[in-house]
């Protein structure tokens, strides 16, 4: 369990997860939520890249995972 928390603390991955969740939760439908999470993840990584940091696929996937979780929750609530 300790390794699980270390993974999310590294590189502020928990912020990527919650940010993807929030953006996708506001999207409205299942596919729009996943699309919004992909766009948000790409924008976050582009911002990091423009500041001189390398593109981090793990951060990108954490943001997308948050969006997918929100899309599933949204789908379960609506249907």
Legacy VTK file of the C-alpha trace (Angstrom):
# vtk DataFile Version 3.0
C-alpha trace
ASCII
DATASET POLYDATA
POINTS 79 float
0.000 0.000 0.000
2.912 2.315 0.725
4.219 1.918 -2.856
0.779 2.877 -4.160
0.920 6.227 -2.359
4.548 6.815 -3.356
3.546 6.349 -6.992
0.848 9.022 -6.803
2.955 11.499 -4.816
5.767 11.341 -7.391
5.438 14.100 -9.988
2.085 15.222 -8.483
0.242 12.351 -10.127
-2.640 12.645 -7.692
-3.237 16.147 -9.054
-3.367 14.746 -12.578
-5.856 12.103 -11.431
-8.150 14.591 -9.688
-7.843 17.135 -12.507
-8.844 14.546 -15.081
-11.757 13.533 -12.883
-13.014 17.099 -12.476
-12.702 17.999 -16.151
-14.440 14.821 -17.268
-17.182 15.116 -14.643
-18.145 18.495 -16.072
-18.299 17.186 -19.654
-21.800 15.757 -19.531
-21.739 12.429 -21.368
-19.570 9.331 -21.363
-17.720 9.957 -24.636
-17.416 13.679 -24.038
-15.909 12.948 -20.620
-13.231 10.676 -22.067
-12.527 13.155 -24.865
-12.254 16.017 -22.361
-9.823 13.974 -20.274
-7.636 13.280 -23.325
-7.597 16.968 -24.242
-6.846 18.026 -20.657
-4.041 15.459 -20.333
-2.494 16.551 -23.611
-2.711 20.232 -22.656
-1.066 19.583 -19.288
1.783 17.683 -20.886
2.188 20.312 -23.604
2.470 22.937 -20.892
5.179 20.881 -19.194
6.952 20.411 -22.520
6.894 24.154 -23.262
8.473 24.819 -19.860
11.370 22.555 -20.839
10.324 19.384 -19.050
10.046 16.070 -20.873
6.696 14.613 -21.920
5.585 12.203 -19.191
3.306 9.449 -20.427
2.608 8.250 -16.888
1.207 11.663 -15.926
-0.802 11.668 -19.150
-2.238 8.236 -18.343
-3.059 9.293 -14.757
-5.059 12.226 -16.082
-6.827 9.944 -18.527
-7.511 7.419 -15.745
-9.189 10.133 -13.684
-11.329 11.010 -16.683
-12.282 7.400 -17.285
-13.274 6.975 -13.641
-15.444 10.094 -13.877
-16.984 8.844 -17.130
-17.874 5.518 -15.518
-19.363 7.230 -12.468
-21.299 9.594 -14.728
-22.564 6.659 -16.794
-23.682 4.780 -13.666
-25.525 7.813 -12.294
-27.304 8.713 -15.548
-28.289 5.166 -16.512
LINES 1 80
79 0 1 2 3 4 5 6 7 8 9 10 11 12 13 14 15 16 17 18 19 20 21 22 23 24 25 26 27 28 29 30 31 32 33 34 35 36 37 38 39 40 41 42 43 44 45 46 47 48 49 50 51 52 53 54 55 56 57 58 59 60 61 62 63 64 65 66 67 68 69 70 71 72 73 74 75 76 77 78
